[in-house]
Amino acid sequence: MNYISYKNASIAITGVPVNIGEQARQFSLTSVHFSPVTLEHFEGNKLIIYTFPSVDSTLCANTIREFNLWAMRFKYITDITVLCVSIDTPFALIRFIESEGLDYIKFASCYHSPIFMHDYNTLISDSIFTGFSARAVICINEKNKIQHHELISHLFDEPDYSAAFKSLIK
Amino acid sequence: MKKTTLSALIACFLSTATLAANQFSTVTDSAPLGIGNTVTLETAPLQLTGHAVKLGDMMPSIMLKQNDLSDFDTTAPSKNIRIYNIIASVDTPVCDEQLHELSDYLNANNTSGIDFLAVSADTPFAQSRFAKAAEINKQITFLSDAVSHSFGQKTGTQIAGIGLLTRTIIVVDKNNIIRHIQRVPELTTTPDLTKAITIAKQYI
C-alpha cells in the first residue's frame, strides 16, 4: 500500500502498483459525451494520464491549466495526448472545459466505478477523500509501455510537468 | 440499451442547456423506483436499478458526503422532517431550475421543522461551486453520492449505466419513516415541491 499526505495526516492509496517498463492496463472511462474511452483509443499514441480529486478544486484547476499550456508547447515537438481523469461527472467536465477554453488536453470521468483508480493505484481509501482519485501522472508510450509514473506525495502539491513530458520524447 | 443510443440521448439532454429558464414543467404523476422500471429522457427509456424504497419503509442507512467532505448518515437522529430532493446533476439545466425553485420557496416561506436536502452524484466540490454561484438558500444541504453510488442503489433512484440519480422527492419523518415519494416519469420534468412540503408539515 502507498501513502500520501494531506495537511499533516497520512492517507492510504489502494490499488495495483504501477511500474515503469510494464504494459499499461486496459481501462474503461466515460467521455464528456457519455461514450466509453478505453486505452485502445490511444493505441500508437503517446499518452499522459493525469488523475486528481476534482476539477472544482482550485489547485486541480490550476494544474489542469498548466497541463494545457505544456501540451500546447509540446505539440510542435511531438504528438502527446494528455487525458485528465477524475470522478467528476461528465456534465461537470464539460462545464469546466467550456468555461476554461482548454483546447490541448482531453478529459474522461471515472465516476462510474473505482476500477480505473484501483488499476492505476490512485484510489484514496481512507480520510475525508475516500473514493476520490489521488493526484498522479502516468506516461504511456506508443507501444503501451509505462515510461513515467508519479504519485504526488502530498495531495495538494503540483505534479512534475517537465518530467512527464520529457519521459515521452526520449 | 446500446451505448451509442445512450450517448445520443445524453447529448440531447445536454443540448437543452441553451434553452431559456423556467421551461420545464412541474408534474404530479409518479412512477415506481428501482430495478425493472424506466425513466424517459425525452424520447427513450433509461433503465433504473437498485432496491426500491416504498411508503412506510425506514430510510436505509446510507453514507453521503457533505460539501465540507464530512459524512452524512441518512439514519442519524433528527428533530426535523427531511425532504430529499434527488437530482441528476447540478450541471444540468433541469436540476438548476429545480434548485432555484426550492431556493426561492425557502427565501419566501418559513419552513422551520423541515430539513431540505439535495442529493446528486456530483462531487461535493461541484455542488459547493454551484450553490455559491447560483446563490442557493443556505438552508439546503447538498449531499454527494459521487463516491459509492450507494444512495442510488439503496433507494432505487439509480439510473443504470450512466451513474446518475433519477429525479425524485422523498419525505422522511422524525422516526426515519418514508411518508411520501414522487419519482417523475420523465427526467426533464420537476416534482411537485408544494405537495411534498404539505405532507412534510403533517409530521412536524
Interface residues (C-beta under 8 A of the other chain):
Chain A: T30 H33 F34 S35 P36 P53 S54 V55 D56 S57 S86 I87 D88 T89 P90 F91 A92 I94 R95 Y111 H112 I128 F129 T130 G131 F132
Chain B: K3 T4 L6 S7 I10 A11 L14 K65 L69 S70 S89 D91 T92 A121 D122 T123 F125 A126 S128 R129 A146 V147 S148 I162 G163 L164
